[in-house]
Amino acid sequence: MAHDAPAVIISISDPNMIYTTRPFCSAENGVIAILPLTFCDADKPGKDICGKDAGESDLMSEEDARKVVQFVNLHVEKHIIVHCDAGISRSAGVGAAISKYVTGDDSAFFNSGRYYPNMWCYRKTLNAFENWTGA
């Protein structure tokens, strides 16, 4: 997909999935940077969305959230695309937190009925934005 302005991608994948292709950066598609993250899709330790056991260490970590914040702050003037395997919960949770931080409004993610934001990802990312020191 080509973009009319520079874009960056936060790409979230499941650690149990094996992908043969990955999103890529090129002058043709306008994507200039990708932040790859890997963690299970669960709002709390227990079973993930696929029914697999997921402990706290399998979920989005504070370090993952700090990486998101650093990446967003580095690219805040660009189109920021957040995607995950299904595009419904992890990416929506991270996207909602980014939207709340950048625009002050996350309602598009919570009121549309299209997304079911992963609240673990949302809270971790918002906390990281609130604690960001620029380091």
ABEGO torsion letter per residue (X at the ends): XBBABBBBBBBBBBAABBBABBBBBBAAAGBABBBBBBBBBBABBEBBAAGBBBBAAABBBAAAAAAAAAAAAAAAABBBBBBBAAGAAAAAAAAAAAAAAAAGBAAAAAAAGABBBBAAAAAAAAAAAAABAGX
